[in-house]
């Protein structure tokens, strides 16, 4: 895993953000893996739907996308998942 500090444009008050490169592939609400995701895109399948993991009534957005079965414990090879430092 490689951490990279991104810098905001000059004059911006935004703090620096971090990007983490985890590998090549797709993790999306409509499919895990390039082939599954592309097949869903071609069929017009959306991964967006009502929020169901918690009560979202107090939030303005009631729709969200959640990657199916995505967990670093199951999608990363041993030793590749760790917290970024710095």
PDB file of N, CA, C and O in Angstrom, chain B, residues numbered from 101:
ATOM      1  N   UNK B 101       0.855  -1.163   0.000  1.00  0.00           N
ATOM      2  CA  UNK B 101       0.000   0.000   0.000  1.00  0.00           C
ATOM      3  C   UNK B 101       0.901   1.226   0.000  1.00  0.00           C
ATOM      4  O   UNK B 101       1.860   1.292   0.768  1.00  0.00           O
ATOM      5  N   UNK B 102       0.605   2.174  -0.838  1.00  0.00           N
ATOM      6  CA  UNK B 102       1.424   3.366  -0.955  1.00  0.00           C
ATOM      7  C   UNK B 102       0.592   4.579  -0.625  1.00  0.00           C
ATOM      8  O   UNK B 102      -0.460   4.782  -1.232  1.00  0.00           O
ATOM      9  N   UNK B 103       1.030   5.396   0.322  1.00  0.00           N
ATOM     10  CA  UNK B 103       0.323   6.623   0.661  1.00  0.00           C
ATOM     11  C   UNK B 103       0.943   7.796  -0.069  1.00  0.00           C
ATOM     12  O   UNK B 103       2.168   7.893  -0.150  1.00  0.00           O
ATOM     13  N   UNK B 104       0.136   8.678  -0.596  1.00  0.00           N
ATOM     14  CA  UNK B 104       0.611   9.855  -1.307  1.00  0.00           C
ATOM     15  C   UNK B 104      -0.128  11.063  -0.774  1.00  0.00           C
ATOM     16  O   UNK B 104      -1.357  11.057  -0.706  1.00  0.00           O
ATOM     17  N   UNK B 105       0.604  12.106  -0.394  1.00  0.00           N
ATOM     18  CA  UNK B 105      -0.034  13.321   0.067  1.00  0.00           C
ATOM     19  C   UNK B 105      -0.383  14.185  -1.134  1.00  0.00           C
ATOM     20  O   UNK B 105       0.475  14.485  -1.964  1.00  0.00           O
ATOM     21  N   UNK B 106      -1.637  14.580  -1.221  1.00  0.00           N
ATOM     22  CA  UNK B 106      -2.105  15.447  -2.297  1.00  0.00           C
ATOM     23  C   UNK B 106      -2.194  16.864  -1.757  1.00  0.00           C
ATOM     24  O   UNK B 106      -2.659  17.075  -0.637  1.00  0.00           O
ATOM     25  N   UNK B 107      -1.756  17.826  -2.536  1.00  0.00           N
ATOM     26  CA  UNK B 107      -1.765  19.212  -2.089  1.00  0.00           C
ATOM     27  C   UNK B 107      -2.888  19.979  -2.766  1.00  0.00           C
ATOM     28  O   UNK B 107      -3.125  19.835  -3.966  1.00  0.00           O
ATOM     29  N   UNK B 108      -3.580  20.802  -1.973  1.00  0.00           N
ATOM     30  CA  UNK B 108      -4.664  21.633  -2.495  1.00  0.00           C
ATOM     31  C   UNK B 108      -4.076  22.743  -3.369  1.00  0.00           C
ATOM     32  O   UNK B 108      -2.903  23.087  -3.222  1.00  0.00           O
ATOM     33  N   UNK B 109      -4.880  23.306  -4.279  1.00  0.00           N
ATOM     34  CA  UNK B 109      -4.402  24.411  -5.114  1.00  0.00           C
ATOM     35  C   UNK B 109      -3.946  25.592  -4.263  1.00  0.00           C
ATOM     36  O   UNK B 109      -4.442  25.796  -3.155  1.00  0.00           O
ATOM     37  N   UNK B 110      -3.007  26.363  -4.784  1.00  0.00           N
ATOM     38  CA  UNK B 110      -2.493  27.537  -4.078  1.00  0.00           C
ATOM     39  C   UNK B 110      -3.642  28.456  -3.673  1.00  0.00           C
ATOM     40  O   UNK B 110      -4.542  28.716  -4.472  1.00  0.00           O
ATOM     41  N   UNK B 111      -3.615  28.944  -2.445  1.00  0.00           N
ATOM     42  CA  UNK B 111      -4.642  29.834  -1.941  1.00  0.00           C
ATOM     43  C   UNK B 111      -5.837  29.113  -1.345  1.00  0.00           C
ATOM     44  O   UNK B 111      -6.711  29.753  -0.761  1.00  0.00           O
ATOM     45  N   UNK B 112      -5.891  27.819  -1.479  1.00  0.00           N
ATOM     46  CA  UNK B 112      -7.004  27.039  -0.945  1.00  0.00           C
ATOM     47  C   UNK B 112      -6.800  26.804   0.546  1.00  0.00           C
ATOM     48  O   UNK B 112      -5.668  26.655   1.006  1.00  0.00           O
ATOM     49  N   UNK B 113      -7.883  26.769   1.292  1.00  0.00           N
ATOM     50  CA  UNK B 113      -7.813  26.505   2.724  1.00  0.00           C
ATOM     51  C   UNK B 113      -7.983  25.028   3.042  1.00  0.00           C
ATOM     52  O   UNK B 113      -7.966  24.630   4.207  1.00  0.00           O
ATOM     53  N   UNK B 114      -8.148  24.215   1.999  1.00  0.00           N
ATOM     54  CA  UNK B 114      -8.368  22.786   2.207  1.00  0.00           C
ATOM     55  C   UNK B 114      -7.104  22.119   2.742  1.00  0.00           C
ATOM     56  O   UNK B 114      -6.008  22.377   2.246  1.00  0.00           O
ATOM     57  N   UNK B 115      -7.252  21.264   3.749  1.00  0.00           N
ATOM     58  CA  UNK B 115      -6.086  20.543   4.264  1.00  0.00           C
ATOM     59  C   UNK B 115      -5.629  19.496   3.254  1.00  0.00           C
ATOM     60  O   UNK B 115      -6.407  19.091   2.391  1.00  0.00           O
ATOM     61  N   UNK B 116      -4.369  19.050   3.353  1.00  0.00           N
ATOM     62  CA  UNK B 116      -3.916  18.003   2.442  1.00  0.00           C
ATOM     63  C   UNK B 116      -4.729  16.723   2.637  1.00  0.00           C
ATOM     64  O   UNK B 116      -5.144  16.415   3.754  1.00  0.00           O
ATOM     65  N   UNK B 117      -4.950  15.999   1.580  1.00  0.00           N
ATOM     66  CA  UNK B 117      -5.669  14.727   1.643  1.00  0.00           C
ATOM     67  C   UNK B 117      -4.684  13.600   1.372  1.00  0.00           C
ATOM     68  O   UNK B 117      -3.603  13.825   0.828  1.00  0.00           O
ATOM     69  N   UNK B 118      -5.064  12.391   1.754  1.00  0.00           N
ATOM     70  CA  UNK B 118      -4.205  11.245   1.480  1.00  0.00           C
ATOM     71  C   UNK B 118      -4.908  10.315   0.515  1.00  0.00           C
ATOM     72  O   UNK B 118      -6.117  10.099   0.600  1.00  0.00           O
ATOM     73  N   UNK B 119      -4.146   9.780  -0.384  1.00  0.00           N
ATOM     74  CA  UNK B 119      -4.663   8.767  -1.307  1.00  0.00           C
ATOM     75  C   UNK B 119      -3.906   7.477  -1.041  1.00  0.00           C
ATOM     76  O   UNK B 119      -2.700   7.494  -0.791  1.00  0.00           O
ATOM     77  N   UNK B 120      -4.606   6.378  -1.095  1.00  0.00           N
ATOM     78  CA  UNK B 120      -3.976   5.085  -0.872  1.00  0.00           C
ATOM     79  C   UNK B 120      -4.193   4.225  -2.101  1.00  0.00           C
ATOM     80  O   UNK B 120      -5.326   3.980  -2.513  1.00  0.00           O
ATOM     81  N   UNK B 121      -3.103   3.774  -2.675  1.00  0.00           N
ATOM     82  CA  UNK B 121      -3.163   2.888  -3.828  1.00  0.00           C
ATOM     83  C   UNK B 121      -3.182   1.463  -3.289  1.00  0.00           C
ATOM     84  O   UNK B 121      -2.240   1.031  -2.623  1.00  0.00           O
ATOM     85  N   UNK B 122      -4.250   0.740  -3.578  1.00  0.00           N
ATOM     86  CA  UNK B 122      -4.402  -0.604  -3.018  1.00  0.00           C
ATOM     87  C   UNK B 122      -4.229  -1.700  -4.055  1.00  0.00           C
ATOM     88  O   UNK B 122      -4.120  -2.871  -3.694  1.00  0.00           O
ATOM     89  N   UNK B 123      -4.202  -1.355  -5.307  1.00  0.00           N
ATOM     90  CA  UNK B 123      -4.054  -2.370  -6.342  1.00  0.00           C
ATOM     91  C   UNK B 123      -4.835  -2.007  -7.576  1.00  0.00           C
ATOM     92  O   UNK B 123      -5.356  -0.898  -7.693  1.00  0.00           O
ATOM     93  N   UNK B 124      -4.916  -2.924  -8.479  1.00  0.00           N
ATOM     94  CA  UNK B 124      -5.641  -2.700  -9.722  1.00  0.00           C
ATOM     95  C   UNK B 124      -6.906  -3.543  -9.674  1.00  0.00           C
ATOM     96  O   UNK B 124      -6.862  -4.738  -9.381  1.00  0.00           O
ATOM     97  N   UNK B 125      -8.022  -2.908  -9.964  1.00  0.00           N
ATOM     98  CA  UNK B 125      -9.285  -3.630  -9.949  1.00  0.00           C
ATOM     99  C   UNK B 125     -10.415  -2.677  -9.657  1.00  0.00           C
ATOM    100  O   UNK B 125     -10.210  -1.470  -9.527  1.00  0.00           O
ATOM    101  N   UNK B 126     -11.599  -3.218  -9.555  1.00  0.00           N
ATOM    102  CA  UNK B 126     -12.781  -2.396  -9.321  1.00  0.00           C
ATOM    103  C   UNK B 126     -13.490  -2.880  -8.067  1.00  0.00           C
ATOM    104  O   UNK B 126     -13.740  -4.073  -7.893  1.00  0.00           O
ATOM    105  N   UNK B 127     -13.806  -1.932  -7.202  1.00  0.00           N
ATOM    106  CA  UNK B 127     -14.684  -2.168  -6.067  1.00  0.00           C
ATOM    107  C   UNK B 127     -15.779  -1.128  -6.183  1.00  0.00           C
ATOM    108  O   UNK B 127     -15.555   0.051  -5.908  1.00  0.00           O
ATOM    109  N   UNK B 128     -16.947  -1.554  -6.584  1.00  0.00           N
ATOM    110  CA  UNK B 128     -18.047  -0.631  -6.849  1.00  0.00           C
ATOM    111  C   UNK B 128     -19.351  -1.236  -6.348  1.00  0.00           C
ATOM    112  O   UNK B 128     -19.449  -2.453  -6.189  1.00  0.00           O
ATOM    113  N   UNK B 129     -20.352  -0.398  -6.099  1.00  0.00           N
ATOM    114  CA  UNK B 129     -21.645  -0.912  -5.620  1.00  0.00           C
ATOM    115  C   UNK B 129     -22.307  -1.899  -6.576  1.00  0.00           C
ATOM    116  O   UNK B 129     -23.123  -2.716  -6.147  1.00  0.00           O
ATOM    117  N   UNK B 130     -21.976  -1.840  -7.850  1.00  0.00           N
ATOM    118  CA  UNK B 130     -22.605  -2.764  -8.794  1.00  0.00           C
ATOM    119  C   UNK B 130     -21.670  -3.902  -9.215  1.00  0.00           C
ATOM    120  O   UNK B 130     -21.907  -4.547 -10.236  1.00  0.00           O
ATOM    121  N   UNK B 131     -20.622  -4.150  -8.445  1.00  0.00           N
ATOM    122  CA  UNK B 131     -19.797  -5.317  -8.734  1.00  0.00           C
ATOM    123  C   UNK B 131     -18.383  -5.220  -8.212  1.00  0.00           C
ATOM    124  O   UNK B 131     -17.770  -4.152  -8.218  1.00  0.00           O
ATOM    125  N   UNK B 132     -17.876  -6.347  -7.762  1.00  0.00           N
ATOM    126  CA  UNK B 132     -16.475  -6.460  -7.349  1.00  0.00           C
ATOM    127  C   UNK B 132     -15.709  -7.153  -8.462  1.00  0.00           C
ATOM    128  O   UNK B 132     -16.103  -8.225  -8.921  1.00  0.00           O
ATOM    129  N   UNK B 133     -14.626  -6.549  -8.890  1.00  0.00           N
ATOM    130  CA  UNK B 133     -13.838  -7.113  -9.977  1.00  0.00           C
ATOM    131  C   UNK B 133     -14.243  -6.514 -11.305  1.00  0.00           C
ATOM    132  O   UNK B 133     -15.400  -6.155 -11.523  1.00  0.00           O
ATOM    133  N   UNK B 134     -13.276  -6.415 -12.179  1.00  0.00           N
ATOM    134  CA  UNK B 134     -13.488  -5.750 -13.460  1.00  0.00           C
ATOM    135  C   UNK B 134     -14.585  -6.403 -14.291  1.00  0.00           C
ATOM    136  O   UNK B 134     -15.459  -5.712 -14.814  1.00  0.00           O
ATOM    137  N   UNK B 135     -14.548  -7.728 -14.418  1.00  0.00           N
ATOM    138  CA  UNK B 135     -15.531  -8.405 -15.273  1.00  0.00           C
ATOM    139  C   UNK B 135     -16.950  -8.264 -14.730  1.00  0.00           C
ATOM    140  O   UNK B 135     -17.878  -7.985 -15.488  1.00  0.00           O
ATOM    141  N   UNK B 136     -17.125  -8.453 -13.423  1.00  0.00           N
ATOM    142  CA  UNK B 136     -18.458  -8.337 -12.812  1.00  0.00           C
ATOM    143  C   UNK B 136     -18.988  -6.918 -12.949  1.00  0.00           C
ATOM    144  O   UNK B 136     -20.145  -6.715 -13.315  1.00  0.00           O
ATOM    145  N   UNK B 137     -18.142  -5.938 -12.657  1.00  0.00           N
ATOM    146  CA  UNK B 137     -18.545  -4.530 -12.739  1.00  0.00           C
ATOM    147  C   UNK B 137     -18.906  -4.150 -14.182  1.00  0.00           C
ATOM    148  O   UNK B 137     -19.946  -3.535 -14.419  1.00  0.00           O
ATOM    149  N   UNK B 138     -18.056  -4.513 -15.139  1.00  0.00           N
ATOM    150  CA  UNK B 138     -18.313  -4.123 -16.528  1.00  0.00           C
ATOM    151  C   UNK B 138     -19.585  -4.779 -17.046  1.00  0.00           C
ATOM    152  O   UNK B 138     -20.341  -4.155 -17.790  1.00  0.00           O
ATOM    153  N   UNK B 139     -19.830  -6.024 -16.665  1.00  0.00           N
ATOM    154  CA  UNK B 139     -21.068  -6.696 -17.056  1.00  0.00           C
ATOM    155  C   UNK B 139     -22.280  -5.943 -16.504  1.00  0.00           C
ATOM    156  O   UNK B 139     -23.272  -5.765 -17.210  1.00  0.00           O
ATOM    157  N   UNK B 140     -22.205  -5.506 -15.256  1.00  0.00           N
ATOM    158  CA  UNK B 140     -23.310  -4.744 -14.647  1.00  0.00           C
ATOM    159  C   UNK B 140     -23.509  -3.413 -15.369  1.00  0.00           C
ATOM    160  O   UNK B 140     -24.643  -3.003 -15.617  1.00  0.00           O
ATOM    161  N   UNK B 141     -22.421  -2.745 -15.703  1.00  0.00           N
ATOM    162  CA  UNK B 141     -22.517  -1.467 -16.426  1.00  0.00           C
ATOM    163  C   UNK B 141     -23.200  -1.677 -17.774  1.00  0.00           C
ATOM    164  O   UNK B 141     -24.083  -0.909 -18.155  1.00  0.00           O
ATOM    165  N   UNK B 142     -22.795  -2.702 -18.483  1.00  0.00           N
ATOM    166  CA  UNK B 142     -23.377  -2.968 -19.808  1.00  0.00           C
ATOM    167  C   UNK B 142     -24.856  -3.316 -19.733  1.00  0.00           C
ATOM    168  O   UNK B 142     -25.613  -3.019 -20.657  1.00  0.00           O
ATOM    169  N   UNK B 143     -25.273  -3.944 -18.637  1.00  0.00           N
ATOM    170  CA  UNK B 143     -26.696  -4.283 -18.447  1.00  0.00           C
ATOM    171  C   UNK B 143     -27.483  -3.113 -17.867  1.00  0.00           C
ATOM    172  O   UNK B 143     -28.705  -3.195 -17.749  1.00  0.00           O
ATOM    173  N   UNK B 144     -26.801  -2.024 -17.503  1.00  0.00           N
ATOM    174  CA  UNK B 144     -27.482  -0.874 -16.914  1.00  0.00           C
ATOM    175  C   UNK B 144     -27.833  -1.072 -15.448  1.00  0.00           C
ATOM    176  O   UNK B 144     -28.706  -0.381 -14.922  1.00  0.00           O
ATOM    177  N   UNK B 145     -27.162  -2.010 -14.781  1.00  0.00           N
ATOM    178  CA  UNK B 145     -27.448  -2.291 -13.375  1.00  0.00           C
ATOM    179  C   UNK B 145     -26.777  -1.240 -12.486  1.00  0.00           C
ATOM    180  O   UNK B 145     -25.569  -1.018 -12.568  1.00  0.00           O
ATOM    181  N   UNK B 146     -27.566  -0.615 -11.655  1.00  0.00           N
ATOM    182  CA  UNK B 146     -27.058   0.376 -10.703  1.00  0.00           C
ATOM    183  C   UNK B 146     -26.818  -0.285  -9.353  1.00  0.00           C
ATOM    184  O   UNK B 146     -27.509  -1.236  -8.989  1.00  0.00           O
ATOM    185  N   UNK B 147     -25.856   0.211  -8.629  1.00  0.00           N
ATOM    186  CA  UNK B 147     -25.617  -0.277  -7.280  1.00  0.00           C
ATOM    187  C   UNK B 147     -26.157   0.686  -6.240  1.00  0.00           C
ATOM    188  O   UNK B 147     -25.917   0.508  -5.045  1.00  0.00           O
ATOM    189  N   UNK B 148     -26.874   1.690  -6.674  1.00  0.00           N
ATOM    190  CA  UNK B 148     -27.413   2.705  -5.769  1.00  0.00           C
ATOM    191  C   UNK B 148     -28.805   2.287  -5.325  1.00  0.00           C
ATOM    192  O   UNK B 148     -29.614   1.830  -6.133  1.00  0.00           O
ATOM    193  N   UNK B 149     -29.078   2.446  -4.030  1.00  0.00           N
ATOM    194  CA  UNK B 149     -30.391   2.080  -3.514  1.00  0.00           C
ATOM    195  C   UNK B 149     -30.617   2.686  -2.144  1.00  0.00           C
ATOM    196  O   UNK B 149     -29.762   3.415  -1.642  1.00  0.00           O
ATOM    197  N   UNK B 150     -31.739   2.400  -1.540  1.00  0.00           N
ATOM    198  CA  UNK B 150     -32.032   2.939  -0.208  1.00  0.00           C
ATOM    199  C   UNK B 150     -30.997   2.483   0.815  1.00  0.00           C
ATOM    200  O   UNK B 150     -30.527   1.346   0.777  1.00  0.00           O
ATOM    201  N   UNK B 151     -30.653   3.376   1.715  1.00  0.00           N
ATOM    202  CA  UNK B 151     -29.716   3.042   2.793  1.00  0.00           C
ATOM    203  C   UNK B 151     -30.411   2.063   3.727  1.00  0.00           C
ATOM    204  O   UNK B 151     -31.527   2.304   4.189  1.00  0.00           O
ATOM    205  N   UNK B 152     -29.732   0.956   3.994  1.00  0.00           N
ATOM    206  CA  UNK B 152     -30.363  -0.081   4.803  1.00  0.00           C
ATOM    207  C   UNK B 152     -29.513  -0.533   5.995  1.00  0.00           C
ATOM    208  O   UNK B 152     -29.991  -1.310   6.822  1.00  0.00           O
ATOM    209  N   UNK B 153     -28.284  -0.073   6.100  1.00  0.00           N
ATOM    210  CA  UNK B 153     -27.406  -0.531   7.177  1.00  0.00           C
ATOM    211  C   UNK B 153     -27.606   0.238   8.478  1.00  0.00           C
ATOM    212  O   UNK B 153     -27.158  -0.197   9.539  1.00  0.00           O
ATOM    213  N   UNK B 154     -28.285   1.391   8.391  1.00  0.00           N
ATOM    214  CA  UNK B 154     -28.580   2.195   9.581  1.00  0.00           C
ATOM    215  C   UNK B 154     -29.776   3.085   9.266  1.00  0.00           C
ATOM    216  O   UNK B 154     -30.182   3.208   8.111  1.00  0.00           O
ATOM    217  N   UNK B 155     -30.330   3.698  10.292  1.00  0.00           N
ATOM    218  CA  UNK B 155     -31.474   4.593  10.115  1.00  0.00           C
ATOM    219  C   UNK B 155     -30.977   5.920   9.553  1.00  0.00           C
ATOM    220  O   UNK B 155     -30.304   6.676  10.253  1.00  0.00           O
ATOM    221  N   UNK B 156     -31.300   6.207   8.309  1.00  0.00           N
ATOM    222  CA  UNK B 156     -30.813   7.409   7.636  1.00  0.00           C
ATOM    223  C   UNK B 156     -31.857   8.519   7.586  1.00  0.00           C
ATOM    224  O   UNK B 156     -31.686   9.495   6.856  1.00  0.00           O
ATOM    225  N   UNK B 157     -32.927   8.381   8.348  1.00  0.00           N
ATOM    226  CA  UNK B 157     -34.014   9.369   8.285  1.00  0.00           C
ATOM    227  C   UNK B 157     -33.574  10.791   8.618  1.00  0.00           C
ATOM    228  O   UNK B 157     -34.171  11.746   8.122  1.00  0.00           O
ATOM    229  N   UNK B 158     -32.558  10.951   9.434  1.00  0.00           N
ATOM    230  CA  UNK B 158     -32.135  12.310   9.818  1.00  0.00           C
ATOM    231  C   UNK B 158     -31.132  12.926   8.842  1.00  0.00           C
ATOM    232  O   UNK B 158     -30.684  14.055   9.041  1.00  0.00           O
ATOM    233  N   UNK B 159     -30.784  12.190   7.793  1.00  0.00           N
ATOM    234  CA  UNK B 159     -29.836  12.690   6.796  1.00  0.00           C
ATOM    235  C   UNK B 159     -30.584  13.108   5.537  1.00  0.00           C
ATOM    236  O   UNK B 159     -31.633  12.542   5.230  1.00  0.00           O
ATOM    237  N   UNK B 160     -30.058  14.098   4.797  1.00  0.00           N
ATOM    238  CA  UNK B 160     -30.743  14.552   3.588  1.00  0.00           C
ATOM    239  C   UNK B 160     -30.712  13.529   2.450  1.00  0.00           C
ATOM    240  O   UNK B 160     -31.608  13.521   1.605  1.00  0.00           O
ATOM    241  N   UNK B 161     -29.699  12.675   2.421  1.00  0.00           N
ATOM    242  CA  UNK B 161     -29.601  11.656   1.371  1.00  0.00           C
ATOM    243  C   UNK B 161     -30.114  10.324   1.902  1.00  0.00           C
ATOM    244  O   UNK B 161     -29.684   9.861   2.958  1.00  0.00           O
ATOM    245  N   UNK B 162     -31.013   9.727   1.181  1.00  0.00           N
ATOM    246  CA  UNK B 162     -31.561   8.439   1.597  1.00  0.00           C
ATOM    247  C   UNK B 162     -31.100   7.302   0.691  1.00  0.00           C
ATOM    248  O   UNK B 162     -31.425   6.139   0.933  1.00  0.00           O
ATOM    249  N   UNK B 163     -30.342   7.639  -0.353  1.00  0.00           N
ATOM    250  CA  UNK B 163     -29.798   6.646  -1.271  1.00  0.00           C
ATOM    251  C   UNK B 163     -28.280   6.628  -1.157  1.00  0.00           C
ATOM    252  O   UNK B 163     -27.656   7.652  -0.878  1.00  0.00           O
ATOM    253  N   UNK B 164     -27.700   5.471  -1.373  1.00  0.00           N
ATOM    254  CA  UNK B 164     -26.247   5.342  -1.316  1.00  0.00           C
ATOM    255  C   UNK B 164     -25.821   4.107  -2.099  1.00  0.00           C
ATOM    256  O   UNK B 164     -26.645   3.275  -2.480  1.00  0.00           O
ATOM    257  N   UNK B 165     -24.550   4.009  -2.324  1.00  0.00           N
ATOM    258  CA  UNK B 165     -23.979   2.818  -2.946  1.00  0.00           C
ATOM    259  C   UNK B 165     -23.032   2.164  -1.962  1.00  0.00           C
ATOM    260  O   UNK B 165     -22.190   2.834  -1.363  1.00  0.00           O
ATOM    261  N   UNK B 166     -23.163   0.870  -1.795  1.00  0.00           N
ATOM    262  CA  UNK B 166     -22.299   0.117  -0.884  1.00  0.00           C
ATOM    263  C   UNK B 166     -21.733  -1.054  -1.658  1.00  0.00           C
ATOM    264  O   UNK B 166     -22.474  -1.808  -2.288  1.00  0.00           O
ATOM    265  N   UNK B 167     -20.430  -1.208  -1.612  1.00  0.00           N
ATOM    266  CA  UNK B 167     -19.800  -2.314  -2.327  1.00  0.00           C
ATOM    267  C   UNK B 167     -20.173  -3.630  -1.673  1.00  0.00           C
ATOM    268  O   UNK B 167     -20.019  -3.793  -0.463  1.00  0.00           O
ATOM    269  N   UNK B 168     -20.659  -4.562  -2.462  1.00  0.00           N
ATOM    270  CA  UNK B 168     -21.101  -5.842  -1.902  1.00  0.00           C
ATOM    271  C   UNK B 168     -19.930  -6.671  -1.387  1.00  0.00           C
ATOM    272  O   UNK B 168     -18.908  -6.810  -2.059  1.00  0.00           O
ATOM    273  N   UNK B 169     -20.090  -7.207  -0.212  1.00  0.00           N
ATOM    274  CA  UNK B 169     -19.096  -8.116   0.358  1.00  0.00           C
ATOM    275  C   UNK B 169     -17.676  -7.576   0.335  1.00  0.00           C
ATOM    276  O   UNK B 169     -16.725  -8.354   0.253  1.00  0.00           O
ATOM    277  N   UNK B 170     -17.513  -6.261   0.407  1.00  0.00           N
ATOM    278  CA  UNK B 170     -16.153  -5.725   0.376  1.00  0.00           C
ATOM    279  C   UNK B 170     -15.623  -5.592   1.793  1.00  0.00           C
ATOM    280  O   UNK B 170     -16.176  -4.867   2.619  1.00  0.00           O
ATOM    281  N   UNK B 171     -14.574  -6.286   2.046  1.00  0.00           N
ATOM    282  CA  UNK B 171     -13.896  -6.242   3.331  1.00  0.00           C
ATOM    283  C   UNK B 171     -12.417  -6.457   3.066  1.00  0.00           C
ATOM    284  O   UNK B 171     -12.054  -7.383   2.341  1.00  0.00           O
ATOM    285  N   UNK B 172     -11.555  -5.625   3.635  1.00  0.00           N
ATOM    286  CA  UNK B 172     -10.124  -5.844   3.425  1.00  0.00           C
ATOM    287  C   UNK B 172      -9.695  -7.256   3.819  1.00  0.00           C
ATOM    288  O   UNK B 172      -8.755  -7.803   3.243  1.00  0.00           O
ATOM    289  N   UNK B 173     -10.375  -7.841   4.789  1.00  0.00           N
ATOM    290  CA  UNK B 173     -10.003  -9.189   5.223  1.00  0.00           C
ATOM    291  C   UNK B 173     -10.252 -10.243   4.152  1.00  0.00           C
ATOM    292  O   UNK B 173      -9.585 -11.278   4.130  1.00  0.00           O
ATOM    293  N   UNK B 174     -11.214  -9.984   3.259  1.00  0.00           N
ATOM    294  CA  UNK B 174     -11.519 -10.981   2.233  1.00  0.00           C
ATOM    295  C   UNK B 174     -11.028 -10.588   0.843  1.00  0.00           C
ATOM    296  O   UNK B 174     -10.887 -11.454  -0.020  1.00  0.00           O
ATOM    297  N   UNK B 175     -10.764  -9.304   0.605  1.00  0.00           N
ATOM    298  CA  UNK B 175     -10.375  -8.887  -0.738  1.00  0.00           C
ATOM    299  C   UNK B 175      -8.895  -8.568  -0.884  1.00  0.00           C
ATOM    300  O   UNK B 175      -8.416  -8.404  -2.006  1.00  0.00           O
ATOM    301  N   UNK B 176      -8.161  -8.475   0.211  1.00  0.00           N
ATOM    302  CA  UNK B 176      -6.721  -8.203   0.144  1.00  0.00           C
ATOM    303  C   UNK B 176      -5.944  -9.475   0.465  1.00  0.00           C
ATOM    304  O   UNK B 176      -6.371 -10.310   1.263  1.00  0.00           O
ATOM    305  N   UNK B 177      -4.800  -9.591  -0.177  1.00  0.00           N
ATOM    306  CA  UNK B 177      -3.947 -10.735   0.188  1.00  0.00           C
ATOM    307  C   UNK B 177      -3.302 -10.458   1.546  1.00  0.00           C
ATOM    308  O   UNK B 177      -3.216  -9.306   1.971  1.00  0.00           O
ATOM    309  N   UNK B 178      -2.865 -11.481   2.202  1.00  0.00           N
ATOM    310  CA  UNK B 178      -2.308 -11.373   3.558  1.00  0.00           C
ATOM    311  C   UNK B 178      -1.167 -10.353   3.582  1.00  0.00           C
ATOM    312  O   UNK B 178      -0.285 -10.363   2.723  1.00  0.00           O
ATOM    313  N   UNK B 179      -1.205  -9.495   4.563  1.00  0.00           N
ATOM    314  CA  UNK B 179      -0.137  -8.521   4.775  1.00  0.00           C
ATOM    315  C   UNK B 179      -0.232  -7.254   3.975  1.00  0.00           C
ATOM    316  O   UNK B 179       0.574  -6.349   4.191  1.00  0.00           O
ATOM    317  N   UNK B 180      -1.192  -7.133   3.043  1.00  0.00           N
ATOM    318  CA  UNK B 180      -1.237  -5.926   2.210  1.00  0.00           C
ATOM    319  C   UNK B 180      -2.061  -4.820   2.857  1.00  0.00           C
ATOM    320  O   UNK B 180      -1.923  -3.656   2.480  1.00  0.00           O
ATOM    321  N   UNK B 181      -2.912  -5.153   3.820  1.00  0.00           N
ATOM    322  CA  UNK B 181      -3.792  -4.151   4.417  1.00  0.00           C
ATOM    323  C   UNK B 181      -3.217  -3.679   5.738  1.00  0.00           C
ATOM    324  O   UNK B 181      -3.025  -4.465   6.666  1.00  0.00           O
ATOM    325  N   UNK B 182      -2.952  -2.411   5.807  1.00  0.00           N
ATOM    326  CA  UNK B 182      -2.480  -1.814   7.049  1.00  0.00           C
ATOM    327  C   UNK B 182      -2.862  -0.344   7.039  1.00  0.00           C
ATOM    328  O   UNK B 182      -3.158   0.229   5.990  1.00  0.00           O
ATOM    329  N   UNK B 183      -2.851   0.251   8.206  1.00  0.00           N
ATOM    330  CA  UNK B 183      -3.197   1.675   8.302  1.00  0.00           C
ATOM    331  C   UNK B 183      -2.069   2.518   7.719  1.00  0.00           C
ATOM    332  O   UNK B 183      -0.893   2.223   7.932  1.00  0.00           O
ATOM    333  N   UNK B 184      -2.435   3.586   6.972  1.00  0.00           N
ATOM    334  CA  UNK B 184      -1.378   4.476   6.468  1.00  0.00           C
ATOM    335  C   UNK B 184      -0.700   5.186   7.613  1.00  0.00           C
ATOM    336  O   UNK B 184      -1.323   5.449   8.642  1.00  0.00           O
ATOM    337  N   UNK B 185       0.551   5.494   7.448  1.00  0.00           N
ATOM    338  CA  UNK B 185       1.300   6.215   8.479  1.00  0.00           C
ATOM    339  C   UNK B 185       1.583   7.624   7.997  1.00  0.00           C
ATOM    340  O   UNK B 185       1.541   7.914   6.801  1.00  0.00           O
ATOM    341  N   UNK B 186       1.869   8.487   8.948  1.00  0.00           N
ATOM    342  CA  UNK B 186       2.261   9.848   8.594  1.00  0.00           C
ATOM    343  C   UNK B 186       1.187  10.771   8.645  1.00  0.00           C
ATOM    344  O   UNK B 186       1.378  11.956   8.369  1.00  0.00           O
TER     345      UNK B 186
END
